[in-house]
Amino acid sequence: MPGIDESLLEAVRLPGARGASVIDWISGLALGTVGDAPGGDVEATAAETAELARLAAESTALAPADAGPAASAEEPPVQDLIVTTTDAYHLIRFIGTPFDSTVFLHLWLDRTDGNLALARIRLAEIADRLVLG
């Protein structure tokens, strides 16, 4: 099972990938990065995407209808987010763990060279295999 570095290298090999990170949405810190970051600032990108991820993960409006107080810590209520800009896609994939996970994968994908559907499928596969530790 791949760790953070191996998973990020796999993600950045996707067609059109500009950069990838594993980020903790509570602290806003990148646990690992590969490639470039939007605006060239890895720390700022991690903090800003963490804020977006935190808002989505804690949103009651986005939670599944059947999610109650006994919802599993292994599955965040939101699987992924896709943000589209004029030249890129930003994919955020939450990583489920047996403990209270606050970690997600962020993939920055060029809109011209990337394949959004393929990247979303592959990012989900990478997240499922990722071993944190």
One Martini backbone bead per residue (centre of mass of N, CA, C, O) as a GRO file, in nm:
protein
  133
    1MET     BB    1   0.095   0.038   0.025
    2PRO     BB    2   0.085   0.360  -0.030
    3GLY     BB    3   0.210   0.655   0.035
    4ILE     BB    4   0.235   0.980  -0.005
    5ASP     BB    5   0.459   0.997  -0.222
    6GLU     BB    6   0.348   0.779  -0.417
    7SER     BB    7   0.067   0.906  -0.459
    8LEU     BB    8   0.164   1.177  -0.576
    9LEU     BB    9   0.317   1.061  -0.818
   10GLU     BB   10   0.068   0.932  -0.945
   11ALA     BB   11  -0.103   1.192  -0.976
   12VAL     BB   12   0.114   1.362  -1.150
   13ARG     BB   13   0.089   1.152  -1.403
   14LEU     BB   14  -0.143   1.277  -1.498
   15PRO     BB   15  -0.297   1.425  -1.736
   16GLY     BB   16  -0.229   1.772  -1.669
   17ALA     BB   17  -0.066   1.776  -1.424
   18ARG     BB   18   0.078   2.018  -1.189
   19GLY     BB   19  -0.029   1.917  -0.896
   20ALA     BB   20   0.016   1.775  -0.555
   21SER     BB   21  -0.165   1.708  -0.238
   22VAL     BB   22  -0.144   1.661   0.114
   23ILE     BB   23  -0.406   1.766   0.345
   24ASP     BB   24  -0.488   1.934   0.638
   25TRP     BB   25  -0.798   2.085   0.731
   26ILE     BB   26  -0.725   2.198   1.014
   27SER     BB   27  -0.424   2.328   0.972
   28GLY     BB   28  -0.330   2.371   0.653
   29LEU     BB   29  -0.121   2.144   0.601
   30ALA     BB   30   0.126   2.000   0.420
   31LEU     BB   31   0.232   1.657   0.395
   32GLY     BB   32   0.253   1.680   0.073
   33THR     BB   33   0.440   1.745  -0.241
   34VAL     BB   34   0.391   1.788  -0.606
   35GLY     BB   35   0.503   2.019  -0.790
   36ASP     BB   36   0.293   2.265  -0.835
   37ALA     BB   37   0.146   2.584  -0.744
   38PRO     BB   38  -0.073   2.808  -0.718
   39GLY     BB   39   0.126   3.093  -0.735
   40GLY     BB   40   0.384   2.925  -0.597
   41ASP     BB   41   0.228   2.862  -0.306
   42VAL     BB   42   0.196   2.601  -0.102
   43GLU     BB   43   0.091   2.715   0.170
   44ALA     BB   44  -0.148   2.882   0.057
   45THR     BB   45  -0.290   2.652  -0.088
   46ALA     BB   46  -0.335   2.473   0.158
   47ALA     BB   47  -0.501   2.674   0.325
   48GLU     BB   48  -0.728   2.732   0.115
   49THR     BB   49  -0.820   2.434   0.061
   50ALA     BB   50  -0.880   2.371   0.357
   51GLU     BB   51  -1.114   2.564   0.391
   52LEU     BB   52  -1.295   2.438   0.176
   53ALA     BB   53  -1.298   2.149   0.291
   54ARG     BB   54  -1.411   2.216   0.569
   55LEU     BB   55  -1.680   2.335   0.478
   56ALA     BB   56  -1.779   2.077   0.336
   57ALA     BB   57  -1.740   1.864   0.570
   58GLU     BB   58  -1.928   2.050   0.781
   59SER     BB   59  -2.174   2.037   0.609
   60THR     BB   60  -2.519   1.984   0.630
   61ALA     BB   61  -2.615   2.032   0.330
   62LEU     BB   62  -2.402   1.795   0.212
   63ALA     BB   63  -2.519   1.574   0.356
   64PRO     BB   64  -2.648   1.293   0.379
   65ALA     BB   65  -2.969   1.201   0.452
   66ASP     BB   66  -2.859   0.936   0.636
   67ALA     BB   67  -2.696   1.120   0.817
   68GLY     BB   68  -2.601   1.090   1.142
   69PRO     BB   69  -2.459   1.070   1.451
   70ALA     BB   70  -2.344   0.767   1.344
   71ALA     BB   71  -2.142   0.848   1.158
   72SER     BB   72  -1.865   0.768   0.997
   73ALA     BB   73  -1.520   0.837   1.019
   74GLU     BB   74  -1.438   0.695   0.742
   75GLU     BB   75  -1.674   0.890   0.610
   76PRO     BB   76  -1.711   1.150   0.459
   77PRO     BB   77  -1.981   1.333   0.343
   78VAL     BB   78  -1.765   1.410   0.132
   79GLN     BB   79  -1.581   1.304  -0.136
   80ASP     BB   80  -1.578   1.557  -0.347
   81LEU     BB   81  -1.420   1.831  -0.524
   82ILE     BB   82  -1.494   2.079  -0.789
   83VAL     BB   83  -1.287   2.326  -0.936
   84THR     BB   84  -1.344   2.581  -1.179
   85THR     BB   85  -1.143   2.737  -1.408
   86THR     BB   86  -1.022   2.880  -1.692
   87ASP     BB   87  -0.739   2.667  -1.667
   88ALA     BB   88  -0.865   2.473  -1.432
   89TYR     BB   89  -0.855   2.201  -1.202
   90HIS     BB   90  -0.987   2.119  -0.872
   91LEU     BB   91  -0.918   1.838  -0.675
   92ILE     BB   92  -1.099   1.703  -0.394
   93ARG     BB   93  -1.005   1.422  -0.183
   94PHE     BB   94  -1.123   1.237   0.054
   95ILE     BB   95  -0.987   1.059   0.338
   96GLY     BB   96  -1.047   0.757   0.465
   97THR     BB   97  -1.051   0.642   0.810
   98PRO     BB   98  -1.058   0.481   1.120
   99PHE     BB   99  -1.018   0.764   1.190
  100ASP     BB  100  -1.038   1.103   1.232
  101SER     BB  101  -1.038   1.243   0.936
  102THR     BB  102  -0.839   1.546   0.784
  103VAL     BB  103  -0.781   1.439   0.483
  104PHE     BB  104  -0.651   1.541   0.153
  105LEU     BB  105  -0.660   1.555  -0.194
  106HIS     BB  106  -0.477   1.765  -0.429
  107LEU     BB  107  -0.556   1.850  -0.772
  108TRP     BB  108  -0.382   2.007  -1.037
  109LEU     BB  109  -0.550   2.074  -1.351
  110ASP     BB  110  -0.530   2.105  -1.673
  111ARG     BB  111  -0.780   2.189  -1.896
  112THR     BB  112  -0.651   2.106  -2.173
  113ASP     BB  113  -0.480   1.824  -2.085
  114GLY     BB  114  -0.703   1.721  -1.914
  115ASN     BB  115  -0.906   1.458  -1.744
  116LEU     BB  116  -1.154   1.475  -1.529
  117ALA     BB  117  -1.273   1.190  -1.512
  118LEU     BB  118  -1.010   1.035  -1.478
  119ALA     BB  119  -0.901   1.191  -1.233
  120ARG     BB  120  -1.130   1.119  -1.040
  121ILE     BB  121  -1.096   0.815  -1.044
  122ARG     BB  122  -0.790   0.801  -0.969
  123LEU     BB  123  -0.808   0.960  -0.702
  124ALA     BB  124  -0.987   0.755  -0.560
  125GLU     BB  125  -0.787   0.519  -0.578
  126ILE     BB  126  -0.555   0.653  -0.428
  127ALA     BB  127  -0.709   0.712  -0.163
  128ASP     BB  128  -0.780   0.409  -0.097
  129ARG     BB  129  -0.455   0.325  -0.081
  130LEU     BB  130  -0.371   0.516   0.122
  131VAL     BB  131  -0.110   0.547   0.367
  132LEU     BB  132  -0.109   0.659   0.688
  133GLY     BB  133   0.217   0.708   0.889
   0.00000   0.00000   0.00000
